Each structure stands twice: as C-alpha cells, then as structure tokens.
Amino acid sequence: MFLCGLALDFCVAWSAEDAIRLGYEVVVIEDACRWIGMPAEAGRNSMDAARERLSGLGVVIARMAEVG
C-alpha cells in the first residue's frame, strides 16, 4: 500500500500503522506528504518520532523517484 497526504506525522502515520497491523506492506511517499512538526519529548519533534515509530513497524519511507 502506498500512502501520502497531509500531516504525515499524524494522520498518514496512523493510517500506515493500521495498515501494517492489518498485514499490508506499506510505503509512505515522503515527498508527496507534508509534516506538522510539533515539538515532542527529549528534544525530538513529531516528524522524528513518527519516522522512528513507522520504521520500527516495518513501514518503508521512500521518495517518489524511488517508487515511480
């Protein structure tokens, strides 16, 4: 499943997490998304936290040129 959209660090990330848990292979197309970038814990922001969380679940974060 290929995902893109607004609020990658929130809405898109949650959709990716749900899809992984349902057994789909998921690729988030990063340059077809926008981030909110809210502050998070320990000096990180929501982008860093989402990227780390998604990678840990097996979500591939790619650029359009890599999947086109």
MMTF fields as JSON, N, C-alpha, C and O atoms, coordinates in Angstrom:
{
  "mmtfVersion": "1.0.0",
  "mmtfProducer": "UNKNOWN",
  "numBonds": 271,
  "numAtoms": 272,
  "numGroups": 68,
  "numChains": 1,
  "numModels": 1,
  "chainsPerModel": [1],
  "groupsPerChain": [68],
  "chainIdList": ["A"],
  "bondAtomList": [4, 2, 8, 6, 12, 10, 16, 14, 20, 18, 24, 22, 28, 26, 32, 30, 36, 34, 40, 38, 44, 42, 48, 46, 52, 50, 56, 54, 60, 58, 64, 62, 68, 66, 72, 70, 76, 74, 80, 78, 84, 82, 88, 86, 92, 90, 96, 94, 100, 98, 104, 102, 108, 106, 112, 110, 116, 114, 120, 118, 124, 122, 128, 126, 132, 130, 136, 134, 140, 138, 144, 142, 148, 146, 152, 150, 156, 154, 160, 158, 164, 162, 168, 166, 172, 170, 176, 174, 180, 178, 184, 182, 188, 186, 192, 190, 196, 194, 200, 198, 204, 202, 208, 206, 212, 210, 216, 214, 220, 218, 224, 222, 228, 226, 232, 230, 236, 234, 240, 238, 244, 242, 248, 246, 252, 250, 256, 254, 260, 258, 264, 262, 268, 266],
  "bondOrderList": [1, 1, 1, 1, 1, 1, 1, 1, 1, 1, 1, 1, 1, 1, 1, 1, 1, 1, 1, 1, 1, 1, 1, 1, 1, 1, 1, 1, 1, 1, 1, 1, 1, 1, 1, 1, 1, 1, 1, 1, 1, 1, 1, 1, 1, 1, 1, 1, 1, 1, 1, 1, 1, 1, 1, 1, 1, 1, 1, 1, 1, 1, 1, 1, 1, 1, 1],
  "groupList": [{"groupName": "MET", "atomNameList": ["N", "CA", "C", "O"], "elementList": ["N", "C", "C", "O"], "formalChargeList": [0, 0, 0, 0], "bondAtomList": [1, 0, 2, 1, 3, 2], "bondOrderList": [1, 1, 2], "singleLetterCode": "M", "chemCompType": "L-PEPTIDE LINKING"}, {"groupName": "PHE", "atomNameList": ["N", "CA", "C", "O"], "elementList": ["N", "C", "C", "O"], "formalChargeList": [0, 0, 0, 0], "bondAtomList": [1, 0, 2, 1, 3, 2], "bondOrderList": [1, 1, 2], "singleLetterCode": "F", "chemCompType": "L-PEPTIDE LINKING"}, {"groupName": "LEU", "atomNameList": ["N", "CA", "C", "O"], "elementList": ["N", "C", "C", "O"], "formalChargeList": [0, 0, 0, 0], "bondAtomList": [1, 0, 2, 1, 3, 2], "bondOrderList": [1, 1, 2], "singleLetterCode": "L", "chemCompType": "L-PEPTIDE LINKING"}, {"groupName": "CYS", "atomNameList": ["N", "CA", "C", "O"], "elementList": ["N", "C", "C", "O"], "formalChargeList": [0, 0, 0, 0], "bondAtomList": [1, 0, 2, 1, 3, 2], "bondOrderList": [1, 1, 2], "singleLetterCode": "C", "chemCompType": "L-PEPTIDE LINKING"}, {"groupName": "GLY", "atomNameList": ["N", "CA", "C", "O"], "elementList": ["N", "C", "C", "O"], "formalChargeList": [0, 0, 0, 0], "bondAtomList": [1, 0, 2, 1, 3, 2], "bondOrderList": [1, 1, 2], "singleLetterCode": "G", "chemCompType": "PEPTIDE LINKING"}, {"groupName": "ALA", "atomNameList": ["N", "CA", "C", "O"], "elementList": ["N", "C", "C", "O"], "formalChargeList": [0, 0, 0, 0], "bondAtomList": [1, 0, 2, 1, 3, 2], "bondOrderList": [1, 1, 2], "singleLetterCode": "A", "chemCompType": "L-PEPTIDE LINKING"}, {"groupName": "ASP", "atomNameList": ["N", "CA", "C", "O"], "elementList": ["N", "C", "C", "O"], "formalChargeList": [0, 0, 0, 0], "bondAtomList": [1, 0, 2, 1, 3, 2], "bondOrderList": [1, 1, 2], "singleLetterCode": "D", "chemCompType": "L-PEPTIDE LINKING"}, {"groupName": "VAL", "atomNameList": ["N", "CA", "C", "O"], "elementList": ["N", "C", "C", "O"], "formalChargeList": [0, 0, 0, 0], "bondAtomList": [1, 0, 2, 1, 3, 2], "bondOrderList": [1, 1, 2], "singleLetterCode": "V", "chemCompType": "L-PEPTIDE LINKING"}, {"groupName": "TRP", "atomNameList": ["N", "CA", "C", "O"], "elementList": ["N", "C", "C", "O"], "formalChargeList": [0, 0, 0, 0], "bondAtomList": [1, 0, 2, 1, 3, 2], "bondOrderList": [1, 1, 2], "singleLetterCode": "W", "chemCompType": "L-PEPTIDE LINKING"}, {"groupName": "SER", "atomNameList": ["N", "CA", "C", "O"], "elementList": ["N", "C", "C", "O"], "formalChargeList": [0, 0, 0, 0], "bondAtomList": [1, 0, 2, 1, 3, 2], "bondOrderList": [1, 1, 2], "singleLetterCode": "S", "chemCompType": "L-PEPTIDE LINKING"}, {"groupName": "GLU", "atomNameList": ["N", "CA", "C", "O"], "elementList": ["N", "C", "C", "O"], "formalChargeList": [0, 0, 0, 0], "bondAtomList": [1, 0, 2, 1, 3, 2], "bondOrderList": [1, 1, 2], "singleLetterCode": "E", "chemCompType": "L-PEPTIDE LINKING"}, {"groupName": "ILE", "atomNameList": ["N", "CA", "C", "O"], "elementList": ["N", "C", "C", "O"], "formalChargeList": [0, 0, 0, 0], "bondAtomList": [1, 0, 2, 1, 3, 2], "bondOrderList": [1, 1, 2], "singleLetterCode": "I", "chemCompType": "L-PEPTIDE LINKING"}, {"groupName": "ARG", "atomNameList": ["N", "CA", "C", "O"], "elementList": ["N", "C", "C", "O"], "formalChargeList": [0, 0, 0, 0], "bondAtomList": [1, 0, 2, 1, 3, 2], "bondOrderList": [1, 1, 2], "singleLetterCode": "R", "chemCompType": "L-PEPTIDE LINKING"}, {"groupName": "TYR", "atomNameList": ["N", "CA", "C", "O"], "elementList": ["N", "C", "C", "O"], "formalChargeList": [0, 0, 0, 0], "bondAtomList": [1, 0, 2, 1, 3, 2], "bondOrderList": [1, 1, 2], "singleLetterCode": "Y", "chemCompType": "L-PEPTIDE LINKING"}, {"groupName": "PRO", "atomNameList": ["N", "CA", "C", "O"], "elementList": ["N", "C", "C", "O"], "formalChargeList": [0, 0, 0, 0], "bondAtomList": [1, 0, 2, 1, 3, 2], "bondOrderList": [1, 1, 2], "singleLetterCode": "P", "chemCompType": "L-PEPTIDE LINKING"}, {"groupName": "ASN", "atomNameList": ["N", "CA", "C", "O"], "elementList": ["N", "C", "C", "O"], "formalChargeList": [0, 0, 0, 0], "bondAtomList": [1, 0, 2, 1, 3, 2], "bondOrderList": [1, 1, 2], "singleLetterCode": "N", "chemCompType": "L-PEPTIDE LINKING"}],
  "groupTypeList": [0, 1, 2, 3, 4, 2, 5, 2, 6, 1, 3, 7, 5, 8, 9, 5, 10, 6, 5, 11, 12, 2, 4, 13, 10, 7, 7, 7, 11, 10, 6, 5, 3, 12, 8, 11, 4, 0, 14, 5, 10, 5, 4, 12, 15, 9, 0, 6, 5, 5, 12, 10, 12, 2, 9, 4, 2, 4, 7, 7, 11, 5, 12, 0, 5, 10, 7, 4],
  "groupIdList": [1, 2, 3, 4, 5, 6, 7, 8, 9, 10, 11, 12, 13, 14, 15, 16, 17, 18, 19, 20, 21, 22, 23, 24, 25, 26, 27, 28, 29, 30, 31, 32, 33, 34, 35, 36, 37, 38, 39, 40, 41, 42, 43, 44, 45, 46, 47, 48, 49, 50, 51, 52, 53, 54, 55, 56, 57, 58, 59, 60, 61, 62, 63, 64, 65, 66, 67, 68],
  "secStructList": [7, 3, 3, 7, 7, 1, 7, 0, 0, 0, 0, 0, 2, 2, 2, 2, 2, 2, 2, 2, 2, 6, 6, 7, 7, 7, 3, 3, 3, 4, 4, 4, 7, 7, 7, 7, 7, 7, 5, 7, 4, 4, 4, 7, 5, 2, 2, 2, 2, 2, 2, 2, 2, 2, 2, 2, 2, 6, 7, 3, 3, 3, 7, 2, 2, 2, 2, 7],
  "xCoordList": [0.849, 0.0, 0.901, 1.842, 0.609, 1.343, 0.481, -0.691, 1.067, 0.33, 1.026, 2.254, 0.224, 0.72, -0.421, -1.569, -0.111, -1.161, -0.637, 0.57, -1.564, -1.22, -1.034, -1.612, -0.246, 0.022, 0.625, 0.097, 1.761, 2.43, 2.716, 2.599, 3.085, 3.437, 2.23, 2.391, 1.037, -0.167, -1.081, -0.993, -1.933, -2.956, -2.362, -2.803, -1.374, -0.766, -0.073, -0.175, 0.627, 1.307, 0.313, 0.556, -0.802, -1.801, -2.373, -2.608, -2.599, -3.095, -2.057, -2.408, -0.787, 0.281, 0.355, 0.512, 0.242, 0.266, -0.896, -0.709, -2.075, -3.245, -3.049, -3.359, -2.545, -2.346, -1.318, -1.516, -0.227, 0.781, 0.163, 0.395, -0.62, -1.249, -2.258, -2.535, -2.803, -3.729, -3.008, -3.647, -1.681, -0.892, -0.443, 0.118, -0.674, -0.248, 1.225, 1.756, 1.871, 3.182, 2.911, 2.087, 3.589, 3.265, 4.491, 5.573, 4.29, 5.302, 4.677, 3.635, 5.315, 4.888, 5.771, 6.998, 5.15, 5.89, 6.103, 5.232, 7.285, 7.567, 7.449, 6.921, 7.922, 7.876, 6.506, 6.339, 5.534, 4.151, 3.309, 2.079, 3.991, 3.345, 3.833, 4.817, 3.132, 3.562, 3.53, 2.713, 4.438, 4.548, 3.957, 3.886, 3.539, 3.155, 4.386, 4.636, 5.148, 6.389, 6.216, 6.897, 5.325, 5.098, 6.261, 6.865, 6.574, 7.599, 7.166, 5.983, 8.131, 7.861, 8.839, 9.53, 8.891, 9.727, 11.213, 11.568, 12.051, 13.508, 14.144, 15.041, 13.685, 14.299, 13.963, 14.502, 13.086, 12.677, 11.409, 10.767, 11.051, 9.771, 8.893, 9.333, 7.67, 6.724, 7.178, 6.819, 7.955, 8.465, 9.442, 9.355, 10.379, 11.359, 10.679, 11.005, 9.736, 9.037, 8.251, 8.283, 7.551, 6.77, 7.68, 7.404, 8.757, 9.688, 10.252, 10.32, 10.652, 11.196, 10.145, 10.427, 8.946, 7.847, 7.495, 7.349, 7.358, 6.979, 8.067, 7.774, 9.303, 10.41, 10.455, 10.703, 10.214, 10.201, 9.104, 9.239, 8.029, 6.923, 7.122, 6.371, 8.133, 8.38, 7.832, 7.846, 7.35, 6.875, 8.098, 9.051, 8.061, 9.133, 8.8, 7.694, 9.756, 9.586, 10.461, 11.686, 9.821, 10.524, 10.187, 9.29, 10.927, 10.661, 10.024, 10.194, 9.3, 8.568, 9.473, 9.07, 10.663, 11.588, 11.945, 12.28, 11.87, 12.202, 11.065, 11.3, 9.848, 8.71, 8.093, 7.284, 8.476, 7.911, 8.409, 8.031],
  "yCoordList": [-1.148, 0.0, 1.218, 1.307, 2.154, 3.412, 4.506, 4.652, 5.273, 6.333, 7.676, 7.758, 8.717, 10.08, 10.966, 10.525, 12.206, 13.111, 14.169, 14.357, 14.846, 15.899, 15.293, 14.258, 15.939, 15.538, 14.142, 13.253, 13.972, 12.676, 12.205, 11.014, 13.11, 12.716, 12.391, 11.96, 12.588, 12.23, 11.344, 10.12, 11.909, 11.148, 10.081, 8.932, 10.444, 9.466, 8.372, 7.19, 8.771, 7.783, 6.813, 5.607, 7.342, 6.451, 5.481, 4.315, 5.942, 5.046, 3.978, 2.815, 4.358, 3.397, 2.354, 1.163, 2.805, 1.873, 0.887, -0.31, 1.375, 0.499, -0.507, -1.687, -0.06, -0.95, -2.033, -3.193, -1.667, -2.664, -3.707, -4.905, -3.254, -4.189, -5.11, -6.206, -4.667, -5.498, -6.406, -7.161, -6.334, -7.242, -6.707, -7.46, -5.442, -4.862, -4.467, -4.14, -4.503, -3.885, -2.421, -2.11, -1.516, -0.097, 0.716, 0.551, 1.599, 2.569, 3.95, 4.223, 4.82, 6.209, 7.012, 6.965, 7.742, 8.55, 9.928, 10.796, 10.095, 11.258, 12.582, 13.544, 12.662, 13.945, 14.229, 15.232, 13.362, 13.625, 13.922, 13.896, 14.202, 14.472, 15.801, 16.374, 16.265, 17.412, 17.005, 16.185, 17.596, 17.327, 18.479, 19.609, 18.19, 19.254, 19.703, 20.9, 18.746, 19.066, 19.67, 20.637, 19.119, 19.588, 19.145, 18.099, 19.937, 19.505, 18.206, 17.992, 17.361, 16.101, 15.992, 16.955, 14.839, 14.643, 14.563, 14.259, 14.834, 14.665, 15.373, 14.825, 16.588, 17.363, 16.933, 17.487, 15.961, 15.498, 16.223, 16.869, 16.117, 16.666, 15.525, 14.377, 15.843, 14.805, 14.105, 12.949, 14.779, 14.136, 13.022, 11.912, 13.331, 12.335, 11.149, 9.994, 11.445, 10.392, 9.492, 8.268, 10.089, 9.298, 8.452, 7.273, 9.038, 8.298, 7.088, 5.989, 7.289, 6.207, 5.122, 3.931, 5.541, 4.601, 3.786, 2.566, 4.456, 3.764, 2.801, 1.673, 3.237, 2.363, 1.122, 0.019, 1.305, 0.178, -0.836, -2.015, -0.382, -1.273, -1.928, -2.827, -1.475, -2.048, -1.225, -1.679, -0.023, 0.869, 1.419, 1.877, 1.371, 1.934, 3.394, 3.715, 4.271, 5.682, 5.958, 5.857, 6.309, 6.454, 7.802, 8.522, 8.106, 9.308, 8.856, 7.712, 9.754, 9.426, 8.815, 7.861, 9.328, 8.803, 7.339, 6.614, 6.909, 5.524, 4.561, 3.369, 5.059, 4.18, 4.36, 3.541, 5.424, 5.748, 4.843, 4.979],
  "zCoordList": [0.0, 0.0, 0.0, 0.788, -0.884, -0.941, -0.327, -0.675, 0.59, 1.271, 1.098, 1.06, 0.994, 1.011, 1.495, 1.559, 1.833, 2.264, 3.209, 3.363, 3.827, 4.781, 6.167, 6.498, 6.933, 8.323, 8.404, 9.071, 7.697, 7.71, 9.122, 9.41, 10.004, 11.361, 12.23, 13.371, 11.713, 12.448, 11.595, 11.693, 10.783, 10.048, 9.133, 9.161, 8.329, 7.414, 8.227, 7.9, 9.28, 10.127, 10.758, 10.8, 11.248, 11.861, 10.836, 11.154, 9.619, 8.561, 8.244, 8.046, 8.195, 7.938, 9.05, 8.782, 10.293, 11.423, 11.347, 11.566, 11.044, 10.928, 9.795, 9.958, 8.669, 7.514, 7.828, 7.469, 8.493, 8.885, 9.8, 9.632, 10.763, 11.711, 11.025, 11.514, 9.897, 9.123, 8.135, 7.401, 8.114, 7.303, 5.943, 5.147, 5.666, 4.394, 4.445, 5.507, 3.298, 3.153, 2.854, 1.993, 3.55, 3.45, 3.071, 3.634, 2.098, 1.708, 1.833, 1.237, 2.608, 2.708, 1.764, 1.861, 0.858, -0.106, 0.515, 0.476, 1.085, 1.919, 1.177, 1.735, -0.062, -0.764, -1.382, -2.075, -1.138, -1.526, -0.279, -0.325, 0.826, 2.109, 2.665, 2.195, 3.658, 4.454, 5.922, 6.342, 6.685, 8.11, 8.905, 8.421, 10.114, 11.029, 11.821, 11.962, 12.334, 13.025, 14.41, 14.752, 15.202, 16.569, 17.472, 17.234, 18.504, 19.464, 20.155, 20.417, 20.438, 21.145, 22.312, 22.644, 22.919, 24.103, 23.737, 22.598, 24.696, 24.619, 23.427, 22.788, 23.124, 22.065, 20.657, 19.699, 20.508, 19.181, 18.783, 19.611, 17.517, 17.079, 16.57, 16.505, 16.217, 15.8, 14.518, 14.293, 13.678, 12.466, 12.822, 12.296, 13.727, 14.147, 14.82, 14.546, 15.699, 16.421, 15.465, 15.598, 14.507, 13.548, 12.674, 12.449, 12.182, 11.325, 12.08, 11.53, 13.322, 14.138, 14.39, 14.258, 14.748, 15.026, 13.794, 13.874, 12.651, 11.415, 10.958, 10.56, 11.013, 10.621, 11.5, 11.015, 12.79, 13.717, 13.426, 13.755, 12.813, 12.46, 11.091, 10.713, 10.356, 9.027, 7.877, 6.733, 8.159, 7.098, 6.371, 7.001, 5.047, 4.234, 3.96, 3.524, 4.215, 3.893, 2.681, 2.752, 1.562, 0.296, -0.349, 0.089, -1.384, -2.189, -3.501, -3.921, -4.134, -5.35, -6.414, -7.08, -6.586, -7.594, -7.355, -8.292, -6.091, -5.763, -6.07, -6.268, -6.112, -6.343, -7.734, -8.169, -8.419, -9.732, -10.781, -11.945]
}
